[in-house]
Amino acid sequence: MFFVILFCAYIGTDYYKGDENVIIYFGNYGRSLITLIQALSLDDWGYIGLQTDDLFGHIYFCLFILLMTYFYMNIMMG
């Protein structure tokens, strides 16, 4: 589960490295980790997804949240 968060943070940092609109969320690797943990807690993740303002950003956040929810359900079922 932690590997998925780290991998998604790496993807987000690499993809949004030159975008001035989301530099506060994906400016470096640490910010990407904090943003993904915030999105995972469902705290204002819709606003962050809207700030990315492209199809990749919307798919990225939806798949991340669905994938992490699946892992959490497996942990709770176990």
Residue pairs with C-beta under 8 A, 6 or more apart in sequence:
1 68
1 71
1 72
1 75
4 67
4 68
4 71
5 33
5 36
5 37
5 40
5 68
6 33
8 36
8 60
8 64
9 29
9 32
9 33
9 35
9 36
10 29
10 32
11 60
12 26
12 32
12 35
12 36
12 60
13 26
13 28
13 29
13 31
13 32
15 26
15 56
15 60
16 22
16 23
16 25
16 26
16 52
17 26
19 26
19 52
21 51
21 52
21 53
22 48
22 51
22 52
22 57
24 31
25 31
25 32
25 35
25 48
25 51
26 32
26 35
35 48
36 64
38 44
38 45
38 48
39 45
39 48
39 49
39 61
39 64
39 65
40 64
40 65
40 68
42 65
45 61
45 65
48 61
49 57
49 58
49 61
49 62
51 57
52 58
52 60
52 61
